[in-house]
Amino acid sequence: MNRSQINSIIRDGEMFALEHGFKLPPFAFWTPEDWASKGSECREIAQNGLGWDVTDFGLSDYANKGVLLFTVRNGKLENLKTGKGKIYCEKILICKPNQLVLHHYHKSKTEDIINRGGGTLEIVLHWANKQNQFTDQSITVSCDGTQRTVEAGGVVLLAPGESITLEPYMYHQFRALGSAVLAGEVSTVNDDANDNFFLEAVGRFPTIVEDEMPYRLLMTEYGTFYKP
């Protein structure tokens, strides 16, 4: 992806979140120069992967296969082991109409996906087997405390305000229908480096062509400017 495209996506994302009443934390608006001036007091943001995250899954087709995310809060895997500190994560995702977040599952993370505003969020579900392939087993999920069962490959539609709980080994693919969706994610600790398993052989983070300066740093880039 070109840096200019990433910059534009984040600018639009800031406006979209504001339009839907979601106030981002102060570090969402820090420039690279701001990061260069920060000290050890901000280490949690960098170490726990908070902040902006844009991916096209390495396919160079962001309009159809991609998503913009912002991690608001996240703990460490050590917190899960001890039961102390932040044992949770919160994100927002901005999904454009018919833009796929590709089939993937997690082995450790349980997450709620919430439609916080906009259009309808379509979620396609399968169970994963030990070979990381789809099974033909039906899926029962909790949607706002009410159980729903769909066949393998079945669809759950979330209107604004509705949510779904996704368990480990549950493949999910989602996209916005009609208009863009501000999706929320509330989960156990998130580990993007080791706990994303895609059906297709794709990448998690984009390859960036630096055609202009960064508007905001991605959560994988802090070390370039931030030297606590």
C-alpha positions as CSV (number, residue, x, y, z in Angstrom):
1,M,0.0,0.0,0.0
2,N,1.2,3.5,-0.6
3,R,1.6,5.7,2.5
4,S,-0.6,8.3,0.9
5,Q,-3.4,5.7,0.7
6,I,-2.9,4.7,4.4
7,N,-2.9,8.4,5.4
8,S,-6.2,9.0,3.6
9,I,-7.8,5.9,5.1
10,I,-6.9,7.0,8.6
11,R,-8.1,10.6,8.0
12,D,-11.4,9.2,6.8
13,G,-11.5,6.8,9.8
14,E,-11.0,9.7,12.3
15,M,-14.0,11.5,10.8
16,F,-16.2,8.4,10.6
17,A,-15.6,7.5,14.3
18,L,-16.4,11.1,15.3
19,E,-19.6,11.1,13.2
20,H,-20.8,8.0,15.0
21,G,-20.0,9.4,18.4
22,F,-17.0,7.3,19.2
23,K,-14.3,9.5,20.8
24,L,-10.8,8.2,20.2
25,P,-8.2,8.5,23.0
26,P,-5.5,11.3,22.8
27,F,-2.7,9.0,21.4
28,A,-4.9,8.4,18.3
29,F,-3.9,11.9,17.1
30,W,-0.2,11.9,17.8
31,T,2.0,12.7,14.9
32,P,5.4,11.0,14.3
33,E,7.0,14.1,15.8
34,D,4.8,13.7,18.9
35,W,6.0,10.1,19.2
36,A,9.6,11.2,19.0
37,S,9.1,13.4,22.0
38,K,7.5,10.7,24.2
39,G,9.3,8.8,27.0
40,S,8.8,5.6,29.0
41,E,5.4,6.8,30.3
42,C,4.0,5.7,26.9
43,R,5.6,2.3,26.8
44,E,2.3,0.5,27.3
45,I,0.9,1.9,24.0
46,A,3.8,0.6,22.0
47,Q,4.4,-2.7,23.8
48,N,0.7,-3.7,23.8
49,G,0.0,-2.8,20.2
50,L,-2.4,0.0,20.7
51,G,-3.3,2.4,17.9
52,W,-3.9,2.5,14.2
53,D,-3.8,-0.7,12.1
54,V,-4.5,-0.8,8.3
55,T,-4.3,-4.0,6.4
56,D,-4.9,-5.2,2.8
57,F,-3.8,-8.7,3.7
58,G,-0.9,-8.2,1.3
59,L,-3.3,-8.5,-1.6
60,S,-3.1,-4.8,-2.8
61,D,-6.9,-4.7,-3.1
62,Y,-7.9,-2.7,0.0
63,A,-11.3,-1.6,-1.4
64,N,-12.4,-5.2,-1.6
65,K,-10.3,-7.0,0.9
66,G,-9.1,-5.0,3.9
67,V,-10.0,-3.2,7.0
68,L,-9.1,-0.2,9.2
69,L,-8.7,-1.0,12.9
70,F,-7.8,1.0,16.0
71,T,-6.9,-0.8,19.2
72,V,-8.1,1.3,22.2
73,R,-6.8,-0.9,25.0
74,N,-5.0,-4.3,25.3
75,G,-3.2,-6.3,27.9
76,K,-0.4,-8.8,27.7
77,L,-0.5,-12.6,27.5
78,E,1.1,-12.6,31.0
79,N,-2.0,-10.9,32.3
80,L,-4.1,-13.9,31.2
81,K,-1.8,-16.3,33.0
82,T,-1.9,-14.4,36.3
83,G,-5.5,-13.0,36.1
84,K,-4.2,-9.6,37.0
85,G,-3.9,-6.4,35.0
86,K,-5.7,-6.0,31.7
87,I,-6.9,-9.4,30.6
88,Y,-9.0,-7.8,27.9
89,C,-8.8,-5.9,24.6
90,E,-11.0,-3.3,22.9
91,K,-10.9,-2.3,19.2
92,I,-12.9,-0.5,16.6
93,L,-13.0,-1.6,13.0
94,I,-14.3,0.5,10.1
95,C,-15.8,-1.7,7.4
96,K,-16.7,-0.3,4.1
97,P,-19.5,-1.7,2.0
98,N,-18.6,-5.2,0.6
99,Q,-15.1,-4.9,1.8
100,L,-14.2,-8.3,3.1
101,V,-12.4,-9.1,6.4
102,L,-11.2,-12.5,5.2
103,H,-12.0,-15.8,6.8
104,H,-9.8,-16.3,9.9
105,Y,-10.1,-17.7,13.4
106,H,-8.2,-17.5,16.7
107,K,-7.0,-20.3,18.9
108,S,-6.9,-18.3,22.1
109,K,-9.1,-15.2,21.8
110,T,-12.8,-15.0,22.5
111,E,-14.3,-11.9,21.1
112,D,-17.6,-10.0,20.8
113,I,-18.1,-8.2,17.5
114,I,-20.6,-5.3,17.9
115,N,-22.3,-3.2,15.3
116,R,-21.8,0.3,16.8
117,G,-23.4,2.2,13.9
118,G,-23.9,2.5,10.2
119,G,-25.1,-0.3,7.9
120,T,-25.6,-4.0,8.5
121,L,-22.7,-6.2,9.4
122,E,-22.7,-9.6,7.7
123,I,-20.7,-12.4,9.4
124,V,-20.1,-15.8,7.7
125,L,-19.3,-18.7,10.1
126,H,-17.6,-22.0,10.0
127,W,-15.8,-24.2,12.5
128,A,-12.1,-24.9,11.8
129,N,-10.7,-28.4,12.0
130,K,-7.1,-29.4,12.9
131,Q,-6.0,-28.8,9.3
132,N,-7.3,-25.2,9.4
133,Q,-10.1,-26.1,7.0
134,F,-13.8,-25.7,7.2
135,T,-15.9,-28.4,8.8
136,D,-19.6,-29.1,7.9
137,Q,-20.6,-28.8,11.6
138,S,-23.4,-26.3,12.4
139,I,-22.5,-23.4,14.6
140,T,-24.3,-22.1,17.7
141,V,-23.4,-18.6,18.8
142,S,-24.6,-16.1,21.4
143,C,-26.0,-12.9,20.0
144,D,-26.7,-10.4,22.8
145,G,-27.3,-13.3,25.2
146,T,-29.6,-15.2,22.8
147,Q,-28.4,-18.4,21.2
148,R,-28.6,-18.8,17.4
149,T,-27.7,-21.8,15.3
150,V,-26.7,-21.6,11.6
151,E,-25.4,-24.3,9.2
152,A,-21.7,-24.3,8.2
153,G,-21.2,-21.3,6.0
154,G,-24.3,-19.7,7.5
155,V,-24.7,-15.9,7.8
156,V,-25.5,-13.8,10.9
157,L,-26.6,-10.2,10.2
158,L,-26.0,-7.6,12.8
159,A,-28.0,-4.3,12.8
160,P,-26.7,-1.3,14.7
161,G,-26.6,-2.2,18.4
162,E,-26.4,-5.9,17.9
163,S,-23.5,-8.2,18.7
164,I,-22.1,-11.7,18.4
165,T,-19.7,-13.8,20.5
166,L,-17.0,-15.6,18.5
167,E,-15.3,-18.5,20.2
168,P,-11.8,-19.9,19.5
169,Y,-11.6,-22.0,16.3
170,M,-14.7,-20.3,14.9
171,Y,-13.9,-19.1,11.4
172,H,-15.5,-15.7,10.6
173,Q,-15.6,-13.4,7.6
174,F,-17.4,-10.2,7.7
175,R,-18.3,-7.2,5.6
176,A,-20.6,-4.2,5.7
177,L,-23.8,-4.2,3.7
178,G,-25.5,-1.0,2.5
179,S,-23.2,1.5,4.1
180,A,-20.1,1.6,6.2
181,V,-20.1,0.1,9.7
182,L,-18.4,1.1,12.8
183,A,-17.7,-2.2,14.4
184,G,-16.6,-2.7,18.0
185,E,-14.5,-5.6,19.3
186,V,-14.3,-6.6,22.9
187,S,-12.1,-9.6,23.6
188,T,-9.6,-11.3,25.8
189,V,-6.0,-10.2,25.3
190,N,-5.2,-9.8,21.6
191,D,-2.1,-11.3,20.1
192,D,-1.9,-10.2,16.4
193,A,1.6,-11.7,16.0
194,N,0.6,-15.3,16.8
195,D,-3.2,-15.7,17.0
196,N,-4.6,-15.0,13.6
197,F,-5.2,-18.1,11.3
198,F,-6.4,-17.3,7.8
199,L,-8.1,-19.7,5.4
200,E,-6.1,-18.2,2.6
201,A,-2.3,-17.7,2.5
202,V,-2.4,-14.0,3.1
203,G,-0.4,-11.4,5.2
204,R,-1.6,-9.7,8.3
205,F,0.3,-6.4,7.8
206,P,0.8,-4.3,4.6
207,T,4.0,-3.7,2.7
208,I,4.2,0.1,2.5
209,V,5.6,2.3,-0.3
210,E,6.7,5.6,1.3
211,D,5.4,8.1,-1.2
212,E,4.7,10.7,1.5
213,M,5.3,11.2,5.2
214,P,3.1,9.3,7.7
215,Y,0.1,11.2,9.0
216,R,-0.2,8.8,11.9
217,L,2.0,5.9,12.8
218,L,0.7,2.4,12.6
219,M,0.9,0.3,15.7
220,T,3.8,-1.7,14.2
221,E,5.9,1.5,13.5
222,Y,6.4,3.2,16.8
223,G,10.0,2.0,17.1
224,T,11.0,4.1,14.0
225,F,10.3,7.4,16.0
226,Y,9.8,6.3,19.6
227,K,13.0,5.8,21.6
228,P,12.0,5.7,25.3
